[in-house]
């Protein structure tokens, strides 16, 4: 609760200021000439001017707005590896329970990445939609529980649109790594009975160390035609035989 003085003048402020200046001149002149009652008359005139300003005492009762904290759970397919999904759920429940005990904090749960998309894990896009009704100055923090792979993180912090910390809790263990197959070159078409060259590479990301070769299987139209070891980081050439007309579907 706070107190303040508000004014609602009955005449323009410039007129009150002019009257105050005249009153001060009258008091000053009367004092110099030693006129009796000059000070009293001047103070009375100032009191009249103060009444024209119509002052009032205002009592303010302010209630602070709650800060909004978003707890974001990454439900992308990579979070189904090992115990990541259960660890994520447990972390979200613990965070929400603790945050809800804090005064003036509103907690919002956000689920992102469920089912997977061609554009990858879009955490910040989902957070933006979930907090679309929240003014930027009310956003207290963003807490993400993820495996660390986020595909829409802005390059510039200002692009976030709010001035609040973004925290990340990374699931998994310190010695885990991600492995993917990158297609270096692939044929677009080929004649029946011919072979077409394919080059691929196994890329490892994450903890360093000797992880060994990947066991790569190649299928044509759902049938296994080749199995081979592929050391990470090396481009592997493979000749694919086109056995029939129409689409030949190869899977690696």
Residue frames as qw, qx, qy, qz and C-alpha x, y, z in Angstrom:
[[0.000, 0.890, 0.457, 0.000, 0.00, 0.00, 0.00],
 [0.431, -0.028, 0.026, 0.901, 1.28, 3.50, -0.87],
 [0.050, 0.844, 0.406, -0.347, 0.05, 7.08, -0.60],
 [0.387, 0.115, 0.311, 0.860, 0.38, 9.92, -3.08],
 [0.153, 0.616, 0.286, -0.718, -1.11, 13.36, -3.77],
 [0.349, 0.391, 0.668, 0.528, -3.11, 13.92, -6.95],
 [0.065, 0.416, 0.099, -0.902, -4.27, 17.25, -8.38],
 [0.262, 0.550, 0.727, 0.317, -7.37, 18.04, -10.42],
 [0.139, -0.225, -0.096, 0.960, -7.09, 21.85, -10.91],
 [0.275, 0.710, 0.588, -0.271, -10.26, 23.89, -11.34],
 [0.310, 0.912, -0.092, -0.252, -8.41, 26.42, -13.53],
 [0.801, 0.502, -0.228, 0.232, -5.46, 26.00, -15.89],
 [0.788, -0.346, -0.132, 0.492, -2.07, 25.43, -14.28],
 [0.434, 0.331, 0.047, 0.836, -0.60, 28.49, -15.92],
 [0.268, -0.737, -0.172, -0.596, -3.21, 30.66, -14.20],
 [0.777, -0.607, -0.147, 0.078, -2.38, 29.15, -10.80],
 [0.734, -0.043, -0.022, 0.678, 1.33, 29.67, -11.45],
 [0.172, 0.556, 0.113, 0.805, 0.72, 33.30, -12.41],
 [0.513, -0.757, -0.175, -0.366, -1.34, 33.86, -9.26],
 [0.831, -0.421, -0.119, 0.343, 1.41, 32.33, -7.12],
 [0.556, 0.219, 0.021, 0.801, 3.98, 34.65, -8.71],
 [0.127, -0.693, -0.145, -0.695, 1.77, 37.68, -8.02],
 [0.712, -0.670, -0.190, -0.094, 1.27, 36.56, -4.40],
 [0.791, -0.203, -0.082, 0.571, 5.02, 36.24, -3.89],
 [0.320, 0.425, 0.075, 0.843, 5.61, 39.69, -5.36],
 [0.378, -0.748, -0.191, -0.512, 2.93, 41.21, -3.10],
 [0.804, -0.551, -0.148, 0.167, 4.44, 39.56, -0.02],
 [0.691, 0.028, -0.013, 0.722, 7.95, 40.66, -1.02],
 [0.107, 0.571, 0.121, 0.805, 6.86, 44.24, -1.68],
 [0.549, -0.739, -0.198, -0.339, 4.86, 44.42, 1.55],
 [0.827, -0.396, -0.140, 0.374, 7.79, 43.06, 3.55],
 [0.526, 0.221, 0.011, 0.821, 10.16, 45.62, 2.07],
 [0.112, -0.555, -0.103, -0.817, 7.73, 48.45, 2.88],
 [0.097, -0.035, -0.786, 0.609, 6.90, 46.91, 6.25],
 [0.526, -0.225, -0.244, -0.783, 3.18, 46.84, 5.49],
 [0.401, -0.155, 0.761, -0.485, 1.28, 45.17, 8.31],
 [0.738, 0.235, 0.513, -0.369, -0.47, 41.94, 7.41],
 [0.472, 0.602, -0.481, -0.428, 1.29, 41.57, 4.04],
 [0.051, 0.291, -0.955, -0.010, 2.58, 38.09, 4.92],
 [0.412, 0.222, 0.780, -0.416, -0.81, 36.91, 6.19],
 [0.598, 0.585, 0.083, -0.542, -2.57, 38.19, 3.08],
 [0.346, 0.550, -0.694, -0.310, 0.03, 36.52, 0.85],
 [0.109, -0.117, 0.978, -0.136, -0.33, 33.19, 2.64],
 [0.522, 0.388, 0.557, -0.517, -4.12, 33.42, 2.39],
 [0.558, 0.617, -0.244, -0.499, -3.83, 34.02, -1.36],
 [0.199, 0.407, -0.883, -0.126, -1.51, 31.03, -1.70],
 [0.329, 0.093, 0.874, -0.346, -4.00, 28.91, 0.24],
 [0.607, 0.530, 0.215, -0.552, -6.70, 29.98, -2.21],
 [0.452, 0.581, -0.577, -0.352, -4.48, 28.98, -5.12],
 [0.052, -0.223, 0.968, -0.102, -3.82, 25.63, -3.46],
 [0.512, 0.303, 0.652, -0.470, -7.57, 25.09, -3.15],
 [0.595, 0.608, -0.141, -0.506, -7.96, 25.86, -6.86],
 [0.230, 0.459, -0.840, -0.173, -5.44, 23.09, -7.58],
 [0.867, -0.143, -0.031, -0.477, -7.90, 20.69, -5.86],
 [0.205, 0.431, -0.869, 0.134, -5.39, 18.33, -4.22],
 [0.883, -0.252, -0.011, -0.396, -6.46, 14.92, -2.96],
 [0.292, -0.508, 0.804, -0.097, -4.73, 12.13, -1.07],
 [0.821, 0.232, -0.375, -0.362, -4.67, 8.86, -3.03],
 [0.593, -0.392, 0.691, -0.130, -4.22, 5.44, -1.45],
 [0.636, 0.425, -0.550, -0.335, -2.89, 2.75, -3.82],
 [0.766, -0.244, 0.575, -0.152, -3.21, -0.97, -3.17],
 [0.490, 0.583, -0.564, -0.321, -0.97, -2.84, -5.62],
 [0.886, -0.131, 0.440, -0.070, -0.88, -6.58, -6.24],
 [0.060, -0.561, 0.689, 0.454, 2.15, -7.82, -8.21],
 [0.833, 0.335, -0.206, -0.389, 1.47, -9.83, -11.36],
 [0.871, -0.245, 0.418, 0.084, 2.67, -13.42, -11.39],
 [0.086, 0.608, -0.681, -0.399, 5.78, -14.34, -13.33],
 [0.930, 0.231, 0.043, -0.284, 5.17, -17.10, -15.86],
 [0.228, -0.532, 0.799, 0.164, 7.63, -20.00, -15.99],
 [0.848, 0.303, -0.224, -0.372, 7.36, -22.52, -18.83],
 [0.519, -0.375, 0.768, 0.027, 8.51, -26.08, -18.16],
 [0.653, 0.502, -0.341, -0.453, 9.10, -27.68, -21.56],
 [0.725, -0.183, 0.664, 0.003, 9.19, -31.45, -22.06],
 [0.309, 0.493, -0.637, -0.505, 10.85, -32.70, -25.24],
 [0.778, 0.075, 0.566, -0.262, 8.81, -35.66, -26.53],
 [0.513, 0.616, -0.470, -0.370, 10.67, -36.13, -29.82],
 [0.965, 0.086, -0.230, -0.092, 11.46, -39.71, -30.96],
 [0.518, 0.451, -0.572, 0.447, 15.08, -39.44, -29.78],
 [0.333, -0.463, 0.481, -0.666, 13.74, -39.07, -26.26],
 [0.929, -0.122, -0.034, -0.347, 12.43, -42.65, -26.39],
 [0.661, 0.385, -0.594, 0.249, 15.97, -44.03, -26.18],
 [0.375, 0.075, -0.732, 0.563, 16.78, -45.78, -22.92],
 [0.249, -0.580, -0.678, 0.376, 15.20, -44.14, -19.88],
 [0.142, 0.084, 0.079, 0.983, 15.03, -40.63, -21.36],
 [0.350, -0.488, -0.482, -0.638, 11.22, -40.52, -21.54],
 [0.638, -0.584, -0.492, 0.095, 10.77, -41.58, -17.90],
 [0.505, -0.228, -0.206, 0.807, 13.58, -39.29, -16.76],
 [0.009, 0.289, 0.240, 0.927, 11.93, -36.38, -18.57],
 [0.494, -0.589, -0.492, -0.409, 8.55, -37.02, -16.94],
 [0.661, -0.493, -0.414, 0.385, 10.11, -37.30, -13.49],
 [0.380, -0.060, -0.058, 0.921, 12.09, -34.08, -13.96],
 [0.169, -0.433, -0.347, -0.814, 9.01, -32.17, -15.17],
 [0.593, -0.612, -0.500, -0.157, 6.90, -33.35, -12.23],
 [0.620, -0.387, -0.310, 0.608, 9.62, -32.39, -9.74],
 [0.236, 0.099, 0.087, 0.963, 10.19, -28.95, -11.26],
 [0.303, -0.525, -0.427, -0.671, 6.48, -28.14, -11.46],
 [0.635, -0.590, -0.490, 0.087, 5.92, -29.19, -7.84],
 [0.535, -0.317, -0.204, 0.756, 8.77, -27.00, -6.59],
 [0.110, 0.208, 0.224, 0.946, 7.89, -23.99, -8.72],
 [0.379, -0.598, -0.526, -0.471, 4.26, -24.09, -7.60],
 [0.587, -0.576, -0.434, 0.368, 5.42, -23.59, -4.02],
 [0.354, -0.050, -0.015, 0.934, 6.99, -20.24, -4.93],
 [0.148, 0.713, 0.448, -0.518, 4.88, -17.09, -4.45],
 [0.311, 0.786, -0.057, -0.532, 3.74, -15.10, -7.47],
 [0.042, -0.367, 0.813, 0.450, 4.78, -17.77, -9.99],
 [0.818, 0.310, 0.172, -0.453, 2.50, -19.27, -12.62],
 [0.351, -0.320, 0.832, 0.287, 3.76, -22.55, -14.09],
 [0.749, 0.451, -0.049, -0.483, 2.89, -23.69, -17.58],
 [0.665, -0.142, 0.702, 0.213, 3.65, -27.15, -18.96],
 [0.515, 0.650, -0.290, -0.477, 4.63, -27.32, -22.62],
 [0.796, -0.015, 0.586, 0.147, 4.95, -30.56, -24.62],
 [0.352, 0.761, -0.331, -0.433, 6.99, -30.41, -27.82],
 [0.134, 0.503, -0.814, -0.258, 8.20, -32.75, -30.55],
 [0.646, 0.046, 0.706, -0.287, 5.63, -35.53, -30.05],
 [0.792, 0.484, 0.363, -0.082, 5.55, -37.80, -33.10],
 [0.516, -0.248, 0.438, 0.693, 8.50, -36.04, -34.72],
 [0.448, 0.833, 0.163, -0.280, 8.44, -33.63, -37.65],
 [0.775, 0.457, 0.107, 0.423, 10.49, -33.17, -40.79],
 [0.142, 0.855, -0.153, 0.475, 11.76, -29.89, -39.35],
 [0.479, 0.159, -0.658, 0.559, 13.18, -31.54, -36.23],
 [0.377, -0.561, -0.621, 0.397, 12.56, -30.51, -32.64],
 [0.074, 0.596, 0.184, 0.778, 10.90, -27.07, -32.65],
 [0.406, -0.437, -0.620, 0.510, 11.07, -26.16, -28.96],
 [0.105, -0.262, -0.139, 0.949, 11.09, -22.37, -29.28],
 [0.288, -0.179, -0.509, -0.791, 8.21, -22.31, -31.78],
 [0.504, -0.459, -0.725, -0.098, 6.06, -24.36, -29.38],
 [0.356, -0.400, -0.459, 0.709, 7.05, -22.16, -26.42],
 [0.028, 0.037, -0.151, -0.987, 6.14, -19.05, -28.41],
 [0.428, -0.336, -0.602, -0.584, 2.67, -20.45, -29.11],
 [0.532, -0.450, -0.687, 0.207, 2.16, -21.54, -25.49],
 [0.324, -0.491, -0.310, 0.747, 3.10, -18.08, -24.16],
 [0.193, 0.436, 0.449, 0.756, 1.41, -16.02, -26.88],
 [0.303, -0.801, -0.393, -0.335, -0.98, -14.46, -24.33],
 [0.645, -0.608, -0.172, 0.429, 1.79, -13.53, -21.86],
 [0.167, 0.974, -0.142, 0.054, 3.44, -10.07, -22.03],
 [0.718, 0.420, -0.414, 0.368, 7.23, -10.40, -22.49],
 [0.005, 0.571, -0.507, 0.646, 7.98, -8.68, -19.16],
 [0.762, -0.351, 0.267, -0.474, 5.97, -11.33, -17.28],
 [0.928, 0.188, -0.320, 0.044, 7.99, -14.28, -18.60],
 [0.535, -0.770, 0.341, -0.062, 10.21, -15.36, -15.72],
 [0.242, -0.492, 0.811, 0.202, 12.10, -18.29, -17.24],
 [0.854, 0.274, -0.280, -0.342, 12.01, -21.14, -19.73],
 [0.436, -0.451, 0.776, -0.066, 13.16, -24.54, -18.47],
 [0.769, 0.345, -0.387, -0.374, 13.62, -27.26, -21.09],
 [0.658, -0.306, 0.687, -0.038, 14.09, -30.97, -20.47],
 [0.746, 0.609, -0.144, -0.227, 15.58, -32.34, -23.67],
 [0.916, -0.063, 0.187, 0.349, 18.32, -34.51, -25.12],
 [0.348, -0.608, 0.217, 0.680, 19.96, -31.30, -26.31],
 [0.284, 0.138, 0.652, 0.689, 19.07, -31.49, -30.01],
 [0.211, 0.740, 0.422, -0.480, 17.01, -28.37, -30.81],
 [0.510, 0.289, 0.535, 0.609, 16.53, -27.30, -34.42],
 [0.098, 0.816, 0.354, 0.447, 14.98, -23.83, -34.04],
 [0.504, -0.627, -0.191, 0.562, 17.26, -22.14, -31.51],
 [0.303, 0.946, 0.085, 0.079, 17.64, -18.49, -32.66],
 [0.708, 0.270, -0.150, 0.636, 21.11, -17.27, -33.54],
 [0.066, 0.428, -0.189, 0.881, 20.41, -13.92, -31.84],
 [0.153, -0.293, -0.787, 0.520, 19.14, -13.76, -28.25],
 [0.231, 0.237, 0.120, -0.936, 17.05, -10.71, -29.12],
 [0.428, -0.005, -0.655, -0.623, 15.02, -12.88, -31.51],
 [0.175, -0.237, -0.917, 0.270, 13.53, -14.70, -28.52],
 [0.242, -0.592, -0.397, -0.658, 11.25, -11.74, -27.88],
 [0.629, -0.746, -0.148, -0.164, 11.66, -11.76, -24.10],
 [0.199, 0.657, -0.568, 0.455, 14.36, -10.99, -21.54],
 [0.798, -0.425, 0.282, -0.321, 14.39, -14.09, -19.35],
 [0.173, -0.503, 0.841, 0.098, 16.83, -16.96, -18.77],
 [0.878, 0.184, -0.278, -0.344, 16.50, -20.21, -20.73],
 [0.423, -0.498, 0.743, -0.140, 17.64, -23.28, -18.79],
 [0.763, 0.263, -0.501, -0.313, 18.29, -26.75, -20.17],
 [0.643, -0.365, 0.648, -0.182, 18.26, -30.08, -18.36],
 [0.487, 0.452, -0.660, -0.352, 19.89, -32.67, -20.63],
 [0.920, -0.143, 0.239, -0.276, 18.62, -36.24, -20.48],
 [0.868, 0.370, -0.301, 0.137, 20.80, -39.30, -20.99],
 [0.768, -0.539, 0.084, 0.335, 24.29, -39.93, -19.66],
 [0.086, -0.854, 0.326, 0.397, 27.62, -38.25, -20.23],
 [0.332, -0.330, 0.787, 0.402, 29.04, -41.10, -22.36],
 [0.600, 0.524, 0.599, -0.082, 26.11, -41.29, -24.79],
 [0.071, -0.361, 0.446, 0.816, 26.44, -40.29, -28.43],
 [0.670, 0.535, 0.248, -0.451, 24.23, -39.92, -31.49],
 [0.355, -0.184, 0.767, 0.502, 24.85, -41.90, -34.69],
 [0.596, 0.618, 0.238, -0.454, 23.35, -41.18, -38.07],
 [0.628, 0.137, 0.589, 0.489, 23.84, -42.19, -41.70],
 [0.188, 0.732, -0.075, -0.650, 24.51, -39.39, -44.18],
 [0.757, 0.448, 0.430, 0.204, 23.94, -40.05, -47.89],
 [0.299, -0.517, 0.306, 0.741, 26.86, -38.44, -49.73],
 [0.331, 0.330, -0.482, -0.742, 25.63, -39.28, -53.24],
 [0.532, 0.208, 0.795, -0.202, 22.82, -41.42, -54.64],
 [0.100, 0.102, 0.713, 0.687, 21.52, -42.25, -58.12],
 [0.435, 0.234, 0.177, -0.851, 18.28, -40.70, -59.33],
 [0.872, 0.304, 0.071, -0.377, 17.54, -43.42, -61.91],
 [0.208, -0.457, 0.828, 0.252, 19.10, -46.42, -63.62],
 [0.648, 0.222, -0.525, -0.505, 18.45, -48.99, -66.32],
 [0.922, -0.213, 0.199, -0.254, 17.16, -52.44, -65.40],
 [0.956, 0.140, -0.047, 0.252, 20.11, -54.81, -65.03],
 [0.402, 0.644, -0.288, 0.584, 22.62, -52.03, -64.36],
 [0.598, -0.474, -0.432, 0.481, 24.37, -51.12, -61.11],
 [0.039, 0.870, 0.073, 0.486, 24.31, -47.61, -59.69],
 [0.497, 0.134, -0.523, 0.679, 26.88, -46.15, -57.26],
 [0.459, -0.822, -0.225, -0.251, 25.90, -45.00, -53.78],
 [0.447, 0.266, -0.510, 0.685, 28.17, -43.36, -51.22],
 [0.541, -0.753, -0.245, -0.284, 27.25, -42.98, -47.56],
 [0.304, 0.406, -0.570, 0.646, 28.95, -42.06, -44.31],
 [0.598, -0.584, -0.541, 0.093, 28.29, -42.87, -40.66],
 [0.086, 0.608, -0.236, 0.753, 28.51, -39.76, -38.46],
 [0.570, -0.460, -0.603, 0.315, 28.88, -39.93, -34.69],
 [0.042, -0.660, 0.088, -0.745, 28.11, -36.95, -32.46],
 [0.718, -0.652, -0.088, -0.228, 28.57, -36.70, -28.72],
 [0.639, -0.668, 0.371, 0.087, 31.07, -38.21, -26.32],
 [0.395, 0.686, -0.599, -0.119, 34.52, -38.91, -27.75],
 [0.571, -0.340, 0.738, -0.118, 36.15, -42.31, -27.72],
 [0.129, 0.193, -0.882, -0.410, 36.40, -45.51, -29.75],
 [0.664, 0.125, 0.331, -0.659, 32.83, -46.50, -30.57],
 [0.477, 0.001, 0.858, 0.188, 33.63, -49.10, -33.19],
 [0.105, 0.001, -0.639, -0.762, 32.13, -49.64, -36.61],
 [0.601, 0.163, 0.282, -0.730, 28.41, -49.46, -37.26],
 [0.354, 0.125, 0.914, 0.154, 26.59, -52.55, -38.51],
 [0.365, 0.388, -0.132, -0.836, 24.91, -51.24, -41.67],
 [0.457, 0.271, 0.846, 0.043, 22.15, -53.19, -43.42],
 [0.253, 0.290, -0.341, -0.857, 20.92, -52.38, -46.94],
 [0.472, 0.336, 0.798, -0.169, 17.53, -53.62, -48.13],
 [0.156, 0.096, -0.521, -0.834, 15.95, -53.56, -51.56],
 [0.587, -0.230, -0.432, -0.645, 12.16, -53.59, -51.60],
 [0.731, -0.491, 0.184, -0.437, 12.21, -54.78, -47.98],
 [0.990, -0.019, -0.069, 0.122, 14.64, -57.68, -48.57],
 [0.439, -0.773, 0.371, 0.269, 18.13, -57.62, -47.08],
 [0.816, 0.559, -0.074, 0.123, 20.79, -57.64, -49.81],
 [0.551, 0.466, -0.396, 0.568, 23.89, -56.48, -47.94],
 [0.616, -0.784, -0.069, 0.018, 25.26, -56.25, -44.41],
 [0.670, 0.404, -0.223, 0.582, 28.59, -54.61, -43.72],
 [0.492, -0.625, -0.256, 0.550, 30.62, -52.80, -41.03],
 [0.310, 0.786, 0.145, 0.514, 31.07, -49.05, -41.56],
 [0.518, -0.245, -0.324, 0.753, 33.71, -47.14, -39.56],
 [0.007, -0.900, -0.345, 0.268, 32.47, -43.69, -38.47],
 [0.085, -0.820, 0.199, 0.529, 33.60, -40.78, -40.60],
 [0.272, -0.238, 0.753, 0.551, 34.55, -42.80, -43.71],
 [0.612, 0.390, -0.129, -0.676, 32.72, -42.56, -47.03],
 [0.522, -0.046, 0.851, 0.033, 31.61, -46.04, -48.07],
 [0.412, 0.307, -0.473, -0.716, 30.94, -46.83, -51.77],
 [0.524, 0.144, 0.817, -0.191, 28.24, -49.38, -52.62],
 [0.207, 0.095, -0.649, -0.726, 26.96, -50.58, -56.01],
 [0.528, 0.237, 0.584, -0.569, 23.19, -51.04, -56.11],
 [0.108, 0.065, 0.861, 0.493, 21.68, -53.33, -58.73],
 [0.518, 0.210, 0.048, -0.828, 18.47, -52.24, -60.47],
 [0.265, -0.017, 0.964, 0.037, 16.57, -55.52, -60.77],
 [0.224, 0.561, 0.791, 0.103, 13.20, -54.48, -62.18],
 [0.073, 0.473, 0.304, 0.824, 11.30, -51.66, -63.81],
 [0.428, -0.785, -0.334, -0.297, 9.48, -49.05, -61.76],
 [0.266, -0.822, 0.342, -0.369, 10.57, -48.00, -58.29],
 [0.766, 0.029, -0.552, 0.329, 13.44, -49.89, -56.64],
 [0.432, -0.835, 0.050, -0.337, 13.21, -48.96, -52.95],
 [0.664, 0.194, -0.534, 0.487, 16.55, -49.13, -51.11],
 [0.538, -0.813, -0.030, -0.220, 16.76, -48.75, -47.33],
 [0.530, 0.385, -0.552, 0.515, 19.93, -48.25, -45.30]]
